[in-house]
Each structure stands twice: as C-alpha cells, then as structure tokens.
C-alpha cells in the first residue's frame, strides 16, 4: 500500500513542520480538486537514464479542475533532484505569471517535499533552491505536498512531451490532444 507524506505547513509562514505518513489504498490514488479559491500546480520530471538528458513539465488547474496553463521544458543533462527542482521552479514561475495567490503544489519527489519542509531552519546553498525560496517568499500562499505518480499523470505526460536532446520550452494555454485522455 502506498504511503503519503503530508507535511502540514504553508511555506510562506514560519510554522513548525509536522510531517505525517498515512497509508493510501491504491484505488484511491488519483488527482483531486484543490480547496475552494485555491489552484493546484502539478509538476513532474522525465529523464533518459542512459544519457542523463532530462525534462520537466506541469500544469495548473483551478478549484473546479479547469485548465489554466501547462508547460514543458527540456533541460539537458541534470541529476534527478535538479530536474525535480526545475519543475517546481518553472511551475511557480507560471503561477506567478498568472497572478495566482493560493497554490497547492503537488510533486511526486518526497525528497523535494522534505527539503522545503525544512525551510527556513536550513537554507541549502543550491542556487535553484534559493530561486525557489525567493518565489515562495512572494505575497501568496503555497503549500507543497507529495503526490503519487498515478495522480500526477498529466504532468508526467507533459514532461515527456519535449525533445530531450534540445533545449525546448513550451507553454500550453489549452490542453493538448495528447493529454485529453488523462484529464
């Protein structure tokens, strides 16, 4: 049975972290609506393990599940954690461009969720973490939570939609046909 990591913390505040591990039945693993007046940002990564080429992608939906924006970016050669951080960064940038104020950020990398649950007690020297922290400190509320890959299928498909061997970047104002079956 999968286990969900549920850090109960709004990252713009200095509240203490209280991570909770909860068992989740496989048949209940699916995308769910964010709370009223919140938007949900789902991000994911893709990586060619033999060559190290990577990409990230994600999408933002409103509290009714309506598509607001999607994105995909090819990154070149990156480590798995770097790709996951790029996905978070790009997703937050897109949410900022849209002027959103309340975001639930779902990521399937538990290491990333844990890393951001430790802020501000630790401040990693990784440049991308510093860029993300700067975005998190804007005038908005962002809650970072773990999501299983099955519940993150659209973001996963978007991450895999770009050519890994080129530095490709795409914005999807509307859902594209290759993800309709996942929505």
N, C-alpha and C positions, 0 to 999 in steps of 0.2 A: 504494500500500500504506500503511495507517495506521502511525503511529509511536507507540509507547508511551513515556510519560515515567515512569520508575520510580525515584523517589527512595528510596534505601535508608537509611531513618532512622526510628527510633522517636522520636516527638516529645517524649516526656517526658524524654528524655536529652539530653545536650549533645554528642552525637557529631557529627562533621563531616558535611556533606551530600555525597552522591556521586550526583547525578542521572545516569541512563543512558538514552539513547534507543535503543529497539530496534524494528526493523520487525516488524509483526504481520500475517500474512495475514488477509484479510477473513473467510474462512470459520472462522477460529479466534477471532473476536471474539464472546464470549458470557460470560454470568455464570458464575463458578466458585466452588466452595466455599472458605471460609477455612480456614486451618490448624486442626488439632485443638485444641480448647479455646479457640478464638477465635470471635468473631461478626463478621459483615460488615454494615456500615451503608452503604447506597447512597442517595445524595441527588441531587436534580436540581431544576431550575428551569423555570418556564414564564413567558412574557412576551408580552403583546399589544403588538407593536411600534408600532402606530399611536397607542395611548393611554398606553402605559407601565405599565399595570397588570401586576402580577406575582404569582406564587405559587411556593411550593416544596413539595417532598414527598420522602418517603423511606421506607425500610423497613429493618428489622433482621432478619437470619436467623442461626441458629446454625450450627455447623460441619457439621451434617447437611443444611443448607438449609431447616430448618423455620422457618416464620414466627414471629417473636417480637412484632413491632409494626410498624405503619405509621403515617404521619402526612401531613397536607397542611395548608398554611396559605396563605391569601390575604394579600398584604402591602400592597396599594395600589400607589402609584407608586414604583418603585425602579429603579436602574440595574442592568444585568446583573451586575456584580460584587457589589453589595449583595444581590441575590436569592440568588446562589450562597453568600454568607457566611451569610445567614439559613438556608439549607438545612443547611449544616454545623452551625450553632448549634442549630437545632431537633433535628437528628438526634442530636447529642451529649447534649442535654438528655434525650431519650427513652432513650438508652443508659444515662445516669446513673440515671434513674428505675427502670430495670430492674435496676440494680446490676451491670452488666456490668463486667468487668475487663480484657478484651483485645478490642480492636476494630480491624478493618481498615475504614477509612473510604474508600469509593470515590466520587470526584467526577469529572464529565466536564469541569470547567473547569481547564485546565492552569495558568491564572494563579493560581487558588486554591492548587493543589498547590505551585506555585513559591513563592508568598507564605509559606506555612507552612514550607517547607523552609529559608527564610532565618532563621527564629527560632532561637535568641534573639539572633543577631547584629544584627538590626534589630528595632525594635519600632514598627510603624506606629501612628499616633495615631488610626486609625479605631476608634471605640467598639466596633463589632461584632467586630473583630479582637481587641480587648482582652478582650471577653467570652468569645470562643472560646479565647483563650490561657489564661484563668482555668480554663475547663473542662478543657483539655488538661493543666494542671498538677495535676489531681486524682490520687489514688492508683490509676492504671490505666495501661495501655499502649494508645496509639492510633497506628496507622500510617496516614498519608494517602497514597493512591495515585491515579493517574489511571485513569479507566475510560472506554471509548468509549460513546457514547450507545446503541448497539445492545446492549451488555452491561448497560446501565442502564435498560432499557425499563420495568420495573415502577415505579421511582422517577419516571421521566418521566411515566408514566400517572397516578400518584398526584398529582404536581404539577399536572397539568392537570384534576384532578377537582373542584377547588373553584371557586366563582364568583369571578372576578377582580374584580368591581366591589363586592364586600362583604368585610368582614374576617372571613372564615370560618376556623375551625380544626377539624380532625377528627383523631381518633385511631382507628386501625383495629387492634383487638385480634386480629381474624381477617382473612384475605384477603377482599376483597370480590369479588362476581361479575364486576365489570368488569375485573379483572386476572387472573382464573383462566387465561385462555389464554396469558398471558405467563409464568406460573410454570412 
